[in-house]
Amino acid sequence: MKAGLLRGLACGGLFALSFAASADDGASTLAPPLNAWVEIPVPPEASHEDRLVWEYAGNYSPVSWRVDQRDDAIVAIRLSRSSPAAGRPSFLPSPGQYDDGVIVQRVDDGWLVAFNNGEFGAVLYWYSVDGATRYPVSSDHVVAFFEWKDRWHAIEGLAHLGSSRGTVVALDKSLDRWQATTLMHLPGAPLTVSVTERDDLLIALHDALVRVDATSGLRVVLPKAPWRFFHPRSSAWNERAGMLYIGMRQYVARYEPATSTLTMLAPSPSAIHHLTPDEEPRIRRQARQTTDE
């Protein structure tokens, strides 16, 4: 992204940031309890054609889910283009879609606002409460803010053209200005983060799941996650059940650390999106060509 465009974004004058969004224009909807959802089998990687058809069908789905903590339960919320941006400051224009690449976090003295336009650039700004004053903090590709060990942090990174990189960033106010410091490098671009009751981090990457704990540091707990086409955008840790839920396009994934088991969930088998009679043969041909190469 050109510097002029970034400045325009930060000033609230231009919002051209737009990623793939749901085709559903209805309001966000709270789904049935997750314990009533059904498991959807994931085709094995060895069945290359079936796996690619399954991935593309999920990618083309008009449905995306956000997971959230409500009291002692994790709930799933169906997103739409008209979904409100919770906690968004009034000085920023409302998003035209449910995800416009703008991520905000209220802090003691104002707002941390990240503008993330992928491979075209990114910038993290601090704003005063009313938006009248601002300054740049970093050029990190912030994906999410989170509080960890009584300090604000962010996960940031980018997956593009076969490369994938990411970091955990510590955010501190020093000498009256917020600063971003790289805390650790990740083995890929991060998408979501959750903090457990033990202050461990569970970070969903572009194609894996990693855990950060005080004992062993960073380790990959799920090396080949099946959500590369589904764009996870939220996660929530259920302390009582000891499970992680990840919201994404088409599915909610449930990860059980005790057994290292990942389950892809949907409200019902009838809720699964399928490719059209024209699309499926095209994807199968694509899979065969890839295998032949």
N, C-alpha and C positions, 0 to 999 in steps of 0.2 A: 504494500500500500504506500502511496506517495505521502510525504510528510504533510502536504497541504490537506489531504483528505483526512488524515489522522487528526489534524488540528480542528477540522470542521466537525468531526465526530465528537471530539472532546468538548467542544463548545456547544454541543447539542443542536447544531445547525444542519447536520446531514446524517441520516441513518440509512445507509445502503447495505448494512450487514445483514445477510440473509442466508441461512442454511436450509437444507431440505426440511420441509414442514408438512404437517398433516393436511390432507385435502378436506378434512372435516371442518366445517365452519361453525359447528355448534359450540355450546358452552362446555367448559370442563365438567366432567361427570365423575362422581365417586363410584367406584366399582364395587361389586359384591366382595365380602371378606376373602382375603387371599387363601384362607384354609379351605375354601370351597372351590378354588380353581383346580384345573386338571393339568397333569403333566403332558407335554407334547414331546414325543420322541424326537431326538436329533439324529438324522441319518449319519452313519459313520463316515469318516473321511475317505475310507477305502471305496465307498460307493460314490464316486466323484460326481456323477451326473445327478443323482438324487440329492446329494448334499448341496450342490450349486442351485438346483431348482428350489430347495427349501430356503436357502439364503436369499435368493432373489425374491421369492414370494413374500418373505418377511420384510425385505427392503422396500418393496412396492406397497406395503400395507398402508392404508390411510390412518391407522390407529397408532398412537404413541402413548406410553404410560409413564407417569411420574409416581414414585413411591415417597411416602412421608410418614413420620412418626406421629401418631395420635394417641396420647396417653400411653398405654402399654402395648399398643398394637401398631402394626405397619399397615397402611392403607395404600391402595392404588387409585390414582386419579387419571382418567382419560383426558388427554390434552387436545386442544384445538387451536386454530389460528387466533380465535378471540379470547383465549385464556388470559386472564389478567396477570400482570407481572407483580407478584407479591413483594411488598416492601420497596418498590421502585420509587426513588425520590421524584417529587412533582416537577422539578426543573428539567428532567429528562423527558423527551417525547415518549408517548406510549408506543410499544412495539407494534409493527404492522402484522407480525406473525408471532407465534408463541416462543420463538427463539430467534433473536436478532443479533446475537453475538455480543450483547452488552450484559455484563455481570456486575452486580452491586453488592456492597456490604456496608451496613451502618457501623461506624466506630465512634468512640467517645467524642471526638472533635469534628465529626462530619461524615463523609462517605469515601470509601474506596470504590472507584468505578473502573472496570476493565472493559476495553473495547478490543474485541478479538475478531479479526477478519482473516484468520487462517494464514495461508501462504502469502497473502497480500500485506500482512503486517499486524501489529498489535501495540497497544499502549495502556499502561495503568496510571490512573490519575487519582490524586486526592482532591476532593471538593469540600468546601465549607457546607454547613447544614443547609443554607439557602441556595447554594450553587454559585454564589457571586464571586468566590475566590477559588482558585485551583492551582495545582502545579503537577508536573509529571513525576512519577515515582520510578517507573521502569518501562522497558519495552517487552516485558514478559507476555507470553500467550496464556493469560490466566483463564483457566477452565472453571475453577470453583474456589471459593474462600471457605476456610473452616477454622474453628478455634481448637487449639491443641496445647495442652500443658500451660493453660492460662495466657496464651499468646495467639495472635492472629497469624494464620499461614494461608498459603494458596498452593494449589497444584497448577502447573503450567506446562505447556509443551505443544508439539505439532507433529502430525503424521502427514507426509506429502511425498508423492512420487517414489514410493518404496522406502523412504527413510521414516524413522519414528524416534522421537526423543522427548524427554520430559524431566522435570525437576520438582522437588518440594521447596517452596520458598518461604522463609520467615519474614514477617512484616512487623517492623518496629518503628516507633516514633523516637527519633534521636535529634537533639538540637532543634526541636520544634518542627521537624520535617519527617515524614514517613520515608522509610528506606526498605528496599527488598534485598534480601541476602539468600543466596542459594544454600540450602541446608543439605540436600542429597540429590544425587542423580538417579533417575528411574530408567529401567530397561526398555522404555517405550513411552509413547504419548499417553498421558493420563486422561480419563474421562470423568470419573466420579471418585469421591473419597468418603469414607465413614470412619468414625472413631468409636472403638469399643469401650466397655466399662473399665478395661485395664489400660487404657490410653494407647492401645495398638491401633495402627492405621490399616485399613483395607482399601486398596486403591485399584479400581478397575482401569486397566490400560486398554489400548486399542485392540489388543488380541490376547490379553492375559489378565490374571489377577495376582497382585502382590500383597504381602503383609509386612509391616514394619513394626518390630517389637524391641523391647529393651534387651532381650536375651540374645537373639540371633541377628539383629539388625534387619536388613531387607532381604526377603526371600520370595521367590515365585511359588505360589501355592496352586495356581492353575495355569499351566504353560500354554495351553491351546484353547482359549475361550472361544465359543461359537458365535459371538455377537459382533464380529467385525463389520457386518452389513447393517446392524440394527441401531447403531448410534446411541449407546447408553447415555443418559443425561442426569440420572439421580440414583442415589443408593441410600439405604437406611439399615442400621444395625438393630436387630431385635435382641435386647439383652436377655430377656426372660427365656427365649427359645434358643439363644446362641446361634442365630442365623443372620445372614446378610441377604437383603433383597435389592435387586438392581432393576430400575425402570428403564425401558427402551422401546423402540418401535416394535409393535406386534406382541412382545412378550414382557413378562417380569421374570427375571432369573432369581433363583433361590440357591444360595451357597451355604452348605453345612460344613464348617471347619472340622468338626469332630470326625467326620467320615470323608472329608475332602470331596464331597458330592455336589455337583451342580445340576439343577433341574430347571427346565424351561417351562413356564406356566402360562396358561391362557384361561380366560373365564369359562370357555367351553370349546370343544372341537369345532363347533359351527362358527366360532369367532375367528378362526384362522383364515387369513387371506390366501387365495390360490392364484396361480398364474392363469392367464387366459389360454384358450386353445391355440392361439397364435404365438403367445410368448413362450410357453413351455418348450416346444420343439426348437425354438431359437436358442434357448439357454442350454438345452441338451447338446445341440451341435457345438456350441461354444465350449462346453465341458469336454467333448470328445477331441476337439482341435487342441485344447490345452494339454490333454493327456498325450496326444500323438507327438506334440512338440517335445 
